[in-house]
Amino acid sequence: MTAILIRSAEKNAVATALLFAGRGHRVALLGNQRGSGTYDVDYYGAPRRLEIHQVTSITESEELLAMVFAEGEDLEAGIAEVLVSSTPTILAIVGGGPEGAVRATTAARQHGFDTSALLLVGGFITGGDEKRLQGEKRGVLAGFVGTGTSESIAELAAAVLEQLAFTSAASAALSSLNALLHIPPMILNAGGVERAETLEFYTDGFGPAAMAMLEALDSERRALGATMGLELPGFEELMDRYNASAGMAGETMLKKINSFTPYRGVRLPSGFGHRFLAHELSSSLAPMAELATLNTVPVPTIRAVVRIGEVLLGRDLSAPARDTAKKFARLFTDPGPDTGYNRSTEIQGKRTS
């Protein structure tokens, strides 16, 4: 089986490692307080005893897939740590939006890594921790950055990362579910954040106003994508695709969010520097606002939210976002038929046949 190296401090990364261990892969963790050893875990409702290996035991594997999480983590340091310790066949970047796409590409090139094997994954592929796995996602958008991705690399990605739906890397970067889901409650519950109130984030903190703000942000995001020649899936489609296996139920999307079992127990963060606001704004919405300027697309809600975020965070987001937007546009300008890997029907057909 393929060896998998995961670099992240997230507890979610441990769950991801155990997910792949349960499928028979040799998996190791970098940069996590949880390391090698045997884990007794509730594996989607069934008890399993699984092993996470030492990093040195897998880094020389013939087929090595490395994953670096970008959601509020030091992306460049993570990529450097992986590429210093190994030569992966595929380097997958989990999350990070447009900013993550630019930073990951720059870092990979600095280390001499071929970007045709650099895979941008739109978000987490499972939820949970070292004790319980829950909420495995399906159809998570992902795409290779560079041109000329080989058939063998594309097939390997599809075979190991069964949760992915392949599209362009630009589409994956502009389709962050978390940016849409997390920012409205953080802004609309600003007083609760300051008072460190113990609200349930997705129930007490997520109401009709948050849903209305989310929908406005999503509409503008999709309009931006259309101007750039990208048909981006909407928020509701992403939610249903990613979370259907965990049983999203409810008459409306708001009720689905409020009642979704894996979301229960998540508390309102006690500071604006939390990745639910700071990272999601800097990585996704602020660059989108600047991409809208480059493409002359009106995005009043995105701009308003970014400005409010700047006030809450006490720092400028627009200047660095302008640089990110310019680099992102250059990276994905007129991609042509050979940029990235955009053959989801063929790949998925082979996987499921």
N, C-alpha and C positions, 0 to 999 in steps of 0.2 A: 504494500500500500504506500501511498504518497506520505512523506514526512511533512509535518506542518509546524512552523515556528510562529508564535504569536507574541508580538511585543505590545504591551499595554499595562497600565496600572489598574484598569477597570475590573471590578468584580465580574462584570459582564464578559470580559475576556476569558476568565476562568471557565465560565459556562460554555463559551465557544470552544475552548480547548477540550472540555469534557464531551461536548457534542461530537467532535471529530474522533476522539478516542473511542467513543461508543460505536463508531462506524469502522473501527479497526485500524485507524491511522496511528502512526507514532507521532505524538504531539509534545512540544516543549513550550515553556513560557519564558519570556524575557521581561525584565522591568516590572515584575509583579510580586507582591508580598507572598502570594501563593506560588509555590514552585513545584519541583518534581516530588513524586510520591503517589501513594494510593488514596483514592477518594471514594467514599461511600456516598452515592448521590441518587436522588430521586430523578430518574431519567424519563421525563415526561410521563410520570405516573407509575413507573416500574423501578424497583431498587436495582442498582448496578454498582459494581465495584470496578473502578477504572483507574488506569495509570497515566500520569503525566511524566514524561521522561526528562532526563537532564539534557540541557541544550547541547552539550558536547557529543552526546550520543546520536544526534540526528543531523548535525550541520553538514556532514559529508555525504548525505544521502543523494542518490542519483536524481531523484525527483523530489524537490523541496519547494513547498509553497509557503512563502512568508507573508504574514499579515501584520500591518502596523495600524493601530487605531489612531484616528486623528481628531476625535471628538474632545476638544479641550485639552489635548496632550501635546507634548513637545514633538512635533512631527519630524523635524529635521534630525533631532537626537535619536528618535526611534529608528528612522531609516539608516542613519549612520551605524547604530548599534547592530542592526540586522546585517548590513552589508560588510561590516568589519568581521563579523563572526561566521558569515556564510556566503554562498553564492546561489541564491534561490533561482529556480526555474521561472517562477512567477512572483512578483512583488505586488501584493494587494493592499490598497489603502482604504481603510474603512471609515467612511464619513468625511467630513471636512469641507464640503461644498466647493464653490469656485476657488476660494482661498487655498483650500487643501490641495486642489488639483494643481494649482500653480506652484505651491511650495514643494509638493511631492515631486513634480516633474523637474524642478530646479535641483533639488537634492539628489534625485536619481542620476541626473546627468553629471553632476559634480563627482559622483562616485563611479562614473563610467557604466552605469546600468542601462541596458537597452530599454527604451520606453515602449517598444512594441510588446514588452512583457510586463509593463506597468499597468495594473488594473485598478480602476477607480470603482469602489463599491459604494452605493448610495447611502447605506446605513447599516446598523447592527443586524446580524442575521439570527440572533437568538437572544433571549433574556434569561436572567437568573443569576446564580452564584455557584459556589462550590458544593452547596447542599441540595440545590433544586434547580432543574432546568425547566423553563416554561416559555411559551410564546415563540416557538420557532417560526421564522418568517419564510415566505415563498414569493418568488417573482421580484426580488430586490434588484433594482436597476444597477447595471454595471457595464463598464466599457473599457477597452484598452486605449491608452493614450496615443502611442506612436503608430506609425504606418507599418504595414507589412507583417502584422502578427501572424506567426506560422500556424498552420492547421493543428500541429501537435500541441502547441501551447493552448490554443483555444479549446481543443478537445479535453485537455487536462483540466482546465479551469471549469468546464462544464461538468466533468465527471466528479470532481472533488467538491466543488461549491454548488451543490444541487439546488440551493435556494435562489440562484441568480437568474435574471432575465437579461440577456445581452443586448445592449443598445450602444449609442455613441457615448463616449466618456463625458462629453459636454452635457448631454441629457441627464446622465447620472449625477453630475455635479450640481445641476440646477434643480434637482428634485429631492432636496432634503426634507424628509417628513418631519424631523425633529425641529427644524427651524420654524416651520409653520405651526407645529403643535405646542411648542414651549414658550415662544415669545409673547403671544397675547396674554396668557394668564400671569406671566411675570410682570408685565406693564400694568395690567388692570388690577392686580393685587399688590401694588407697590407698597402701600401702607402695611399690609400684612407681612411683606418681606422685611421691612424695616423693624417691625415689632417682633420678628421671629415667631410669628403665629404658627401653630401646628395644624395648619389646614391640610386636608387631602388635596393634592395638587390637581388631580383629574376629576374630582367630584366637587368639593367645596369651592375650589378655585377656578373651575372651568364651567362657565355658564353661557347663556345666550349672547352676551356682549363679546366674550372671547371667541365664540363661534363665528359671530359676524365679522370680527376683525380678521380672523383666520381666512374666511372665505374671500374677503377683499384682497388680502395679501396673495392668496392663491390665484385669483383671477388675473392680477397684474403680473405675477410670475409667469403664467401661461402665455399672456400677451407678449411679454418680453421674449419668451422662447420662440413663439411663432415668428416674430420679426427676425430672429436669428436663424430661421429655417428649421426649428426644432419643434416637434409635436410632443409637448410634455404632458404626461398623465396628470389628472387633477388629484387633489388631496383625497377625496373620497375613494377614488380608484386605488390610490396607493395604500390607504388604510385597509381597504377590503382585501387587496392582494396580499399585503404583508402580514396581515393578522387573522385571516380567515381560519387558519388551522387552529388558532387558539380560541375560536368561538366568539366572534363579535356579534352581539345580539342587541336589537333595539330598533324602534321604528325610524329614528332619525340618527344622523351621525353624532349629534350631541349626546343622545342617550347611549349610543354605542360607546363613546369615550367615557361617559360617566360610569358605566356599568362593566367595563372591560376588566376581567379578573386580573390579568398581569399588571394593570395600572394601580391596583389597590395597594394602599400602604405607602405610596410615594408622597412625601411631604413637600410643602412649599419651601423652597430654599430660603435660608436666612440671610442671604446677601446677594447684591446685584452682580457680583463678580462670578457667580455660579455659571457653569457652562450653559444652563438653560437660557440665559440672557446674553452674557458677554461673548461666549463663543459663537452662539447661533447668529448673533448680529454681525460680528466681524467676519465670520466665515462665509455666510450666505447672503443675508439681506443687504448689508452695506455694499458688497461688490455688485449685487443685482441692481441697486440704485445707480451705481456708476456705469454699469453696462447699459442701463436704460438711457443714460445721457449719451453714450456713444452711438446708440441705435435710435435716438429721438423717440423713445416710447414713454408715454405718460404713466408714471407709477406713483401717484400722490400718497397712497396709503403706505407703501414701502418707505418712501422718503420721510413721512411723518413718524413712523415707528423708529426708523434709524435715528432721527433727531431726538426723539424722546429718550431713546436708549443712550445717546451721547450725554444727555443731561443727567440721567440716573447714574451712569458710570463715571461721569466727570472727566471724560476724555474724548478726543476727536476720533471718529471712525472713518470719516470720508476720505481724508488724505491717503492713508494706506490702502483703502478700498479702490481708489482711483488707479493706483499702481497695479493692484491685483486685476482689476477689470481690463486694463490695457494688455497685460500679459496673457490673461485668459482669452481675450479676443484674438490675439496673435497666435496663440496655441491652437485655437480651433477655427480659424478663419478658412472658409472654403475648403472643408476637409477632403472632399472628393471621395471616391468609392473605396480607397485603400486605407483611409485613416481610421485607426481603431479597429474593432471587430464588431460588425453590425449585421450578424446573420443569426438572430435569435431563433427564427423558425427552424432553420436547419439544425442548429445545435440542440434545441429543446426536443425536436423530433427524434433525434438520435438517442437522446437520453431516456426518453419515455417509451420508446418502441420496444 
